[in-house]
Amino acid sequence: MEWLTDKSRLEQSNEPNDWFLSDNELFKDEDGAIYLVPRNYKTDNYTVPDWVAWLAGNKAKWDVRPSHIHDFGCQFHQLIRITLTEQQLRQMRFLRTHHDKIICEDIPIKFLEIIPVTKWEIDCLFKRAMKATKVIPAIVYNLYRGGVFFNLGWLGNHHPFNLSKIYTKEQNNNG
């Protein structure tokens, strides 16, 4: 498991604690599946209670990419999986180095699929994604993994992700 792209630049939205990803982020899981968090996705980065942040360190201290994939899975109860391999992504120049940064160009939707995800699956993926950063200490990613168990935001009605709006800011609205 590894992050295939560098950290996205963030653009602050007009709402407090909300940020738009300026770049696509790719995470390759332990089974070889590659997941995409698309640019223009709106996130609040790590939303953890203050007491957890006090135990684990400042909320903004750690690599925020794991929070993006977790937020996406929790918001839509789905993930975007890429149907290409890492080698194919590189050969087609969707995954490449630009100005010393590993970036992911917009991948056409014909190479993407939406897959459902359970709360247990997304919470466990969150832990693996934190571990894959290689900068978040085990005590912190285990604490955060335990903390998301109590995420009540999972409950309720969640609209499906609309692939036709994948790289737009509209994707964060209801439908």
C-alpha positions in Angstrom: 0.0 0.0 0.0 1.2 3.4 -0.9 0.3 6.9 -1.9 1.0 7.2 -5.7 0.7 11.0 -5.8 2.1 13.8 -3.7 -0.2 15.8 -1.4 -2.8 18.0 -3.1 -2.6 21.7 -2.9 -5.7 23.0 -1.0 -7.9 25.9 -1.8 -9.9 27.3 1.1 -13.7 27.5 0.4 -16.0 30.3 1.6 -17.2 28.0 4.4 -15.2 27.6 7.7 -13.1 24.4 7.9 -13.7 23.4 4.3 -11.1 23.0 1.6 -11.1 22.0 -2.1 -8.4 19.7 -3.4 -6.6 21.4 -6.3 -5.1 18.1 -7.4 -6.1 14.5 -7.8 -4.9 12.0 -5.2 -4.2 8.3 -5.8 -3.9 5.6 -3.1 -2.8 2.1 -4.0 -4.2 -0.4 -1.4 -2.6 -3.6 -0.2 -4.6 -5.7 -2.7 -3.4 -3.5 -5.6 -6.6 -1.6 -6.0 -6.0 2.1 -6.8 -8.5 4.7 -5.5 -9.0 8.3 -6.6 -9.9 11.3 -4.6 -10.7 13.8 -7.4 -9.6 17.4 -7.6 -12.3 19.9 -6.5 -13.5 17.4 -3.8 -14.4 19.4 -0.7 -13.0 18.2 2.6 -12.6 19.4 6.1 -9.3 17.5 6.4 -9.0 15.8 9.8 -12.2 16.3 11.8 -11.3 14.9 15.2 -12.5 15.9 18.6 -10.2 18.4 20.4 -9.3 15.8 23.1 -8.1 13.3 20.4 -6.1 16.1 18.8 -4.6 16.9 22.2 -3.5 13.3 22.6 -2.3 12.8 19.1 -0.9 16.3 18.3 -2.3 19.2 16.3 -4.9 18.2 13.8 -3.0 19.8 10.9 0.3 18.3 11.9 -0.1 15.1 9.9 -0.4 14.2 6.2 -4.0 15.0 5.4 -4.4 12.6 2.3 -5.8 9.8 4.4 -8.6 12.1 5.7 -9.5 12.9 2.1 -10.2 9.3 1.1 -12.0 8.7 4.4 -14.2 11.8 4.0 -15.1 10.7 0.5 -16.0 7.2 1.5 -18.1 8.5 4.4 -19.8 11.2 2.4 -20.9 8.9 -0.5 -20.6 5.4 1.0 -18.7 4.7 -2.2 -15.1 5.0 -3.5 -13.8 5.6 -7.0 -11.6 2.7 -8.1 -9.4 3.0 -11.2 -9.6 0.1 -13.6 -6.0 0.7 -14.9 -2.9 -0.6 -13.2 -0.2 1.7 -12.0 2.0 0.8 -15.0 -0.9 1.6 -17.4 -1.5 5.0 -15.6 2.2 5.8 -16.1 2.3 4.6 -19.7 -0.8 6.7 -20.5 0.8 9.7 -18.7 -2.1 10.0 -16.2 0.5 9.5 -13.4 3.7 11.4 -14.0 6.2 13.8 -12.5 5.7 17.5 -13.0 8.0 20.1 -11.4 9.4 17.4 -9.0 5.9 16.5 -7.8 4.1 13.3 -8.6 0.7 14.2 -10.0 -2.3 12.5 -11.5 -4.0 14.1 -14.5 -7.8 13.8 -14.9 -8.6 10.2 -15.7 -11.5 9.7 -18.1 -14.5 8.1 -16.5 -14.3 5.1 -18.8 -11.3 4.0 -16.6 -13.2 4.6 -13.3 -15.7 2.6 -11.4 -17.8 3.4 -8.4 -17.7 0.7 -5.7 -19.8 0.6 -2.5 -17.9 0.7 0.8 -19.1 -0.1 4.4 -18.2 1.9 7.4 -15.8 -0.9 8.6 -14.1 -1.0 5.2 -13.6 2.8 4.9 -12.4 3.0 8.5 -9.8 0.2 8.0 -8.7 1.8 4.7 -8.3 5.1 6.6 -5.8 3.3 8.9 -3.9 1.7 6.0 -3.8 5.1 4.2 -2.4 6.8 7.4 0.2 4.0 7.8 1.2 4.4 4.1 2.2 8.0 4.6 5.2 6.7 6.5 5.1 9.9 8.7 2.2 9.3 11.0 3.3 7.3 14.1 1.5 4.1 14.9 0.1 5.4 18.1 -1.5 8.3 16.2 -3.0 6.2 13.4 -4.3 3.7 15.9 -5.9 6.4 18.0 -7.5 8.1 14.9 -8.7 4.7 13.7 -10.4 4.1 17.0 -11.8 7.6 16.9 -13.6 7.2 13.6 -15.5 4.2 15.0 -17.7 6.8 16.8 -18.3 8.8 13.6 -22.1 9.3 13.7 -22.0 11.2 10.4 -22.1 7.8 8.7 -25.7 7.4 9.7 -28.5 8.9 7.6 -29.2 9.2 3.9 -26.2 9.7 1.6 -26.5 10.5 -2.1 -24.5 8.5 -4.6 -21.5 10.1 -6.3 -22.2 11.4 -9.8 -19.2 10.5 -12.0 -20.4 12.9 -14.7 -19.5 15.7 -12.3 -16.2 14.1 -11.1 -13.8 17.0 -11.5 -16.3 19.8 -10.7 -17.1 21.5 -7.4 -20.8 20.6 -8.1 -19.9 17.0 -7.0 -20.2 18.0 -3.4 -23.9 19.0 -3.7 -26.8 16.6 -3.5 -26.7 14.9 -6.9 
